[in-house]
Amino acid sequence: MKRKALLTTFALASVVFFAGCKKDDPTPSGNTVTNPPLQTTVQANISLGSNASTLAVLAGTSITNTGATTITGDIGLSPGTSVGGFPPGILNGDLHINDAIANNAKLDLTAAYNDAAGRTATDRVTLSGNLGGLTLTPGLYKSTSSLAISSGDLTFDAKGNSSAVFIIQIASTLTTTSGRKVILSGGAQASNIYWQVGSSATFGTTSVFKGTVMAMEAITFKTGATLDGKALARTGTVILAGNTIVKK
């Protein structure tokens, strides 16, 4: 029974990836991870249109905040009508509730989400499980289930190209545990990282995240979590709790 429990723990903690249809080296045992291979297919940026690109936060049903959240960038809500918690939250930008900008931003987000979800490449890398400890280089990544950053930090390395694009397609949820970080290296820019999330995203207490998060449902920030990028929820709510969000 003890051996079975150890094997189960390993399976949950491991990261598996494939390039195209060819399986790469498996993840070693312990806390060591093998980084995905370099990709040669260059991904173009994803357009957020003239409206969604101006927003730091966009939601469908509601936006709620508790605590000293600071948002640098605009907030949009469509088709919902409930935005609460500002103040005590501080908005360094404009609030758009069911106006032309919010409504058109929703259309922009839908187009961007579908673009990200539809991307493909012969050298696309498939990820599974926990991304903690990995370094991702430019290209297209896909998960057929959920992804988490839970056993270490995740690094994006642009290899000296500040225009390099990273796209992560996630079929289900995206989660980070408390204190975990997304780190930028080699000129990587938060504005060139796109997370297409098939359901909802949750960022753990004091976690540090980078990139544009496009979630089909809801986005939840636990106390003290920060984001350099955009939190864009298509159908659900965005929940804030003493966070810092800076639009990138």
C-alpha positions as CSV (number, residue, x, y, z in Angstrom):
1,M,0.0,0.0,0.0
2,K,2.9,2.4,0.8
3,R,4.4,1.8,-2.7
4,K,1.0,2.4,-4.3
5,A,0.6,5.7,-2.5
6,L,4.1,6.9,-3.6
7,L,3.3,6.1,-7.2
8,T,0.0,8.0,-7.0
9,T,1.8,11.0,-5.6
10,F,4.3,10.9,-8.4
11,A,1.6,10.7,-11.0
12,L,-0.1,13.8,-9.7
13,A,3.1,15.8,-9.4
14,S,4.6,15.0,-12.8
15,V,4.5,17.0,-16.0
16,V,4.1,15.2,-19.3
17,F,4.7,16.9,-22.7
18,F,4.7,15.9,-26.3
19,A,5.9,17.7,-29.4
20,G,3.6,17.0,-32.3
21,C,2.9,13.3,-32.2
22,K,6.3,12.3,-31.0
23,K,6.7,11.6,-27.3
24,D,9.7,13.4,-25.7
25,D,11.8,12.4,-22.7
26,P,9.6,11.6,-19.7
27,T,9.8,13.7,-16.6
28,P,12.4,12.4,-14.1
29,S,11.3,11.3,-10.6
30,G,11.5,13.6,-7.6
31,N,11.2,17.4,-8.0
32,T,13.3,17.6,-11.2
33,V,11.4,18.4,-14.4
34,T,12.4,18.2,-18.0
35,N,11.7,21.3,-20.0
36,P,9.7,21.1,-23.3
37,P,11.7,21.2,-26.6
38,L,12.2,24.3,-28.6
39,Q,9.6,25.0,-31.2
40,T,10.4,26.4,-34.7
41,T,6.8,27.5,-35.6
42,V,6.5,31.3,-34.8
43,Q,3.1,32.2,-33.4
44,A,1.6,35.6,-34.4
45,N,0.2,37.8,-31.7
46,I,-3.5,37.5,-30.8
47,S,-5.5,40.6,-31.5
48,L,-7.7,41.9,-28.6
49,G,-9.3,44.5,-30.8
50,S,-9.6,48.2,-30.0
51,N,-11.9,47.7,-27.0
52,A,-10.7,44.6,-25.1
53,S,-7.1,45.8,-25.4
54,T,-7.9,48.8,-23.2
55,L,-9.2,46.7,-20.3
56,A,-7.4,45.3,-17.3
57,V,-10.5,43.4,-16.2
58,L,-13.6,42.2,-18.2
59,A,-16.4,40.1,-16.9
60,G,-19.8,38.8,-18.0
61,T,-22.0,38.6,-14.9
62,S,-20.4,40.7,-12.2
63,I,-17.2,42.1,-10.7
64,T,-16.8,42.0,-6.9
65,N,-13.9,43.3,-4.7
66,T,-13.0,43.2,-1.0
67,G,-10.0,44.9,0.4
68,A,-7.4,47.3,-1.0
69,T,-7.3,46.2,-4.7
70,T,-5.6,48.5,-7.1
71,I,-6.3,48.2,-10.8
72,T,-4.3,50.1,-13.4
73,G,-6.4,50.1,-16.6
74,D,-10.1,50.1,-17.4
75,I,-12.8,47.8,-16.2
76,G,-15.6,46.4,-18.4
77,L,-18.7,44.5,-17.6
78,S,-21.2,43.0,-20.2
79,P,-24.0,42.0,-20.0
80,G,-24.0,42.1,-16.2
81,T,-24.7,45.3,-14.1
82,S,-23.0,44.6,-10.7
83,V,-19.6,46.1,-10.0
84,G,-18.9,46.3,-6.2
85,G,-16.0,47.1,-3.9
86,F,-14.7,50.3,-5.6
87,P,-14.0,51.8,-3.0
88,P,-12.2,50.5,-1.1
89,G,-10.7,49.3,-4.3
90,I,-8.9,51.9,-6.4
91,L,-9.4,52.1,-10.1
92,N,-6.8,54.0,-12.1
93,G,-8.9,53.9,-15.2
94,D,-12.5,54.1,-16.5
95,L,-15.4,51.9,-15.6
96,H,-17.6,50.6,-18.5
97,I,-20.8,48.9,-17.7
98,N,-22.9,47.8,-20.7
99,D,-21.7,50.7,-22.7
100,A,-20.3,50.6,-26.3
101,I,-16.8,49.8,-25.1
102,A,-17.8,47.0,-22.7
103,N,-20.2,45.4,-25.2
104,N,-17.7,45.6,-28.1
105,A,-14.9,44.4,-25.8
106,K,-17.0,41.2,-25.2
107,L,-17.1,40.7,-29.0
108,D,-13.3,41.3,-29.2
109,L,-12.7,38.8,-26.4
110,T,-14.8,36.1,-28.1
111,A,-12.8,36.5,-31.3
112,A,-9.5,36.5,-29.5
113,Y,-10.5,33.4,-27.4
114,N,-11.5,31.5,-30.5
115,D,-8.3,32.5,-32.3
116,A,-6.2,31.2,-29.4
117,A,-8.2,28.0,-29.1
118,G,-8.0,27.4,-32.8
119,R,-4.2,27.8,-33.2
120,T,-2.3,24.7,-34.2
121,A,1.3,23.8,-35.2
122,T,3.1,20.6,-36.1
123,D,5.5,21.2,-33.2
124,R,2.9,22.2,-30.7
125,V,3.8,20.9,-27.2
126,T,1.2,19.1,-25.1
127,L,1.4,19.8,-21.3
128,S,-0.3,18.0,-18.5
129,G,-0.6,18.5,-14.8
130,N,1.8,20.8,-12.8
131,L,3.9,23.4,-14.6
132,G,5.9,24.3,-11.5
133,G,9.6,24.4,-12.2
134,L,9.3,24.4,-16.0
135,T,10.8,26.9,-18.4
136,L,8.6,27.5,-21.5
137,T,10.1,29.0,-24.7
138,P,8.1,30.7,-27.4
139,G,5.4,28.7,-29.2
140,L,2.1,26.9,-28.7
141,Y,1.2,24.7,-25.8
142,K,-1.9,22.6,-25.2
143,S,-3.5,20.8,-22.3
144,T,-6.4,18.4,-22.7
145,S,-7.4,18.8,-19.1
146,S,-6.4,21.2,-16.2
147,L,-3.1,22.9,-15.5
148,A,-1.6,24.1,-12.3
149,I,1.4,25.9,-11.0
150,S,1.8,24.3,-7.6
151,S,5.3,22.8,-6.9
152,G,7.5,25.6,-8.1
153,D,7.6,28.7,-10.2
154,L,7.0,28.9,-14.0
155,T,9.4,30.7,-16.3
156,F,8.8,32.1,-19.8
157,D,12.1,32.5,-21.7
158,A,11.8,34.6,-24.9
159,K,15.4,33.7,-25.8
160,G,16.3,37.4,-26.4
161,N,13.3,38.1,-28.6
162,S,11.0,40.6,-26.9
163,S,8.3,40.1,-29.6
164,A,8.1,36.3,-29.0
165,V,4.6,35.0,-28.4
166,F,3.5,32.2,-26.0
167,I,0.0,30.7,-26.3
168,I,-1.3,28.1,-23.7
169,Q,-4.5,26.3,-24.6
170,I,-6.2,24.8,-21.5
171,A,-9.2,22.6,-21.9
172,S,-10.4,23.0,-18.3
173,T,-9.2,25.0,-15.2
174,L,-6.0,27.0,-14.5
175,T,-4.9,27.3,-10.9
176,T,-1.9,28.6,-9.0
177,T,-1.2,27.8,-5.3
178,S,-0.2,30.3,-2.7
179,G,3.0,32.2,-3.4
180,R,3.8,30.7,-6.8
181,K,5.2,33.0,-9.4
182,V,5.3,33.4,-13.2
183,I,8.8,34.7,-14.1
184,L,9.8,36.5,-17.3
185,S,13.2,35.8,-18.8
186,G,15.2,36.6,-22.0
187,G,13.1,39.6,-22.9
188,A,9.7,37.9,-22.5
189,Q,6.8,40.3,-22.2
190,A,3.5,39.7,-20.3
191,S,1.6,41.3,-23.2
192,N,2.8,38.4,-25.5
193,I,1.6,35.6,-23.2
194,Y,-2.0,34.3,-23.8
195,W,-3.8,31.8,-21.5
196,Q,-6.9,30.4,-23.2
197,V,-8.8,28.7,-20.3
198,G,-11.7,26.4,-21.1
199,S,-13.5,26.9,-17.8
200,S,-12.2,29.1,-14.8
201,A,-8.9,30.4,-13.4
202,T,-8.0,30.8,-9.8
203,F,-4.9,32.5,-8.5
204,G,-3.7,31.6,-5.0
205,T,-2.9,33.9,-2.1
206,T,0.1,36.2,-2.9
207,S,0.8,34.5,-6.2
208,V,2.3,36.5,-9.0
209,F,1.0,35.9,-12.5
210,K,1.8,37.3,-16.0
211,G,-0.1,37.4,-19.3
212,T,-3.6,37.8,-20.7
213,V,-6.0,35.4,-19.1
214,M,-9.0,34.6,-21.3
215,A,-11.4,32.4,-19.3
216,M,-14.6,31.0,-20.6
217,E,-16.2,31.2,-17.2
218,A,-14.9,33.0,-14.0
219,I,-11.6,34.4,-12.7
220,T,-10.8,34.4,-9.0
221,F,-8.0,36.2,-7.3
222,K,-7.2,35.1,-3.7
223,T,-5.9,37.7,-1.2
224,G,-2.8,39.5,-2.3
225,A,-2.5,37.8,-5.7
226,T,-1.1,40.1,-8.5
227,L,-1.4,40.1,-12.3
228,D,0.7,41.9,-14.9
229,G,-1.6,41.5,-17.9
230,K,-5.4,41.2,-18.3
231,A,-8.2,39.2,-16.6
232,L,-10.9,38.6,-19.1
233,A,-13.8,36.4,-18.3
234,R,-16.3,35.7,-21.0
235,T,-19.5,34.5,-19.2
236,G,-18.9,34.6,-15.5
237,T,-17.6,36.8,-12.7
238,V,-14.2,38.3,-11.7
239,I,-13.6,38.1,-7.9
240,L,-11.0,40.3,-6.3
241,A,-9.5,40.4,-2.8
242,G,-6.8,43.0,-2.1
243,N,-5.0,42.5,-5.4
244,T,-2.8,44.5,-7.8
245,I,-3.6,44.3,-11.5
246,V,-1.6,46.3,-14.0
247,K,-2.8,46.1,-17.7
248,K,-0.1,44.9,-20.1
